[in-house]
């Protein structure tokens, strides 16, 4: 190889790598943008969860007012979904959706919590997808089964908090039993799916821990309730009932 | 969970798992060919350069035969699901890039382009929503080539081929310059890129040893004559 062809070869290599640099930079930039959007969705979803905890036991609000408050909190998230959908068209969804997953899962956790409080049931995949869609009902991007499952797996932790808090309140005692039943069914359903979703099996142990705490709360109510058997009113006036132990938190 | 919904989700994952299993089997067949080619190519370390064309021929025949395996894989992948199944075949594809690039270097001393790799194994443009060599896979394959060439530089000299290290040195330096243009993050490509500086250094040492003793000039053939 003479010096002329040698330098031509070098030019060729450098030109090709310049092209690769553009592609790699584009990939990294897009990934970063999605990670940022994912964080934003997470922050807003967490706020919604806090709001739900605040209003869940607030008797001053009726169902409509609660729903309105939730919608208010959901509004900013829509803009993030719109931004994300621009980055996730066609093939890009498969390539980049992982970067958005943490945010989507947190969002599922929030909307499934809100759904549970409103209806007492588990949000279905289709209902969740509808909440990741344009006002016209067009999905911003597909909700994967694993994001859906991992999101509702986290829901059990929120329900544990809800059950413990409400077990200390007069009007909330029956909730512990309801939640206990619900979480137990969720845990059983997830079990059959753990072989397919890697992270789900890790979360299953957290879910089981939550379930145990809820069961303890329900137990506390049952045992104290039996003491006050003949005087239900005085049970309601006892502020400490339904809390089996402090570590249950 | 609603029992019907649970069944649906279960069925969905079940189908996924089955397809993954079949794809793994198909990939294993391809991988077998790849390993045999890597084995054949490793003979260059103990073969005089004049016999390289024979090795290249054998390898390239197997390489074009990989098309049937790739076709089998691509026909299993549903449309638009390239990224979903990529991990089942990506490692094998990287080895194919390495093999194709090595044969091209042995045959012409040039760097094979991504398109030329596609042509060599018959990867069609129309497959690009299911199976496609990504830039990252191509670059990974080239790094494997660089690792291998530093060995070849050493072993050629052992066999009395004193020109090879110079050719290898120019080729690897160009590639290294190319890699230096990339903004790599902390991923596996970056880690492997960090490793090639040792290869570059090794090749430089061989070139230095040969030049110091003036073994390359006059060339080996004229010395024999």
Interface residues (C-beta under 8 A of the other chain):
Chain A: X1 X6 X9 X10 X12 X13 X14 X16 X17 X18 X20 X21 X23 X24 X25 X28 X90 X91 X94 X95 X122 X124 X125 X145 X149 X185 X186 X189 X192 X193 X195 X196 X197
Chain B: X1 X2 X5 X6 X9 X10 X12 X13 X14 X16 X17 X80 X81 X82 X83 X84 X109 X110 X111 X113 X114 X129 X135 X136 X139 X167 X170 X174 X175 X177 X178 X179 X181 X182 X183 X184 X185
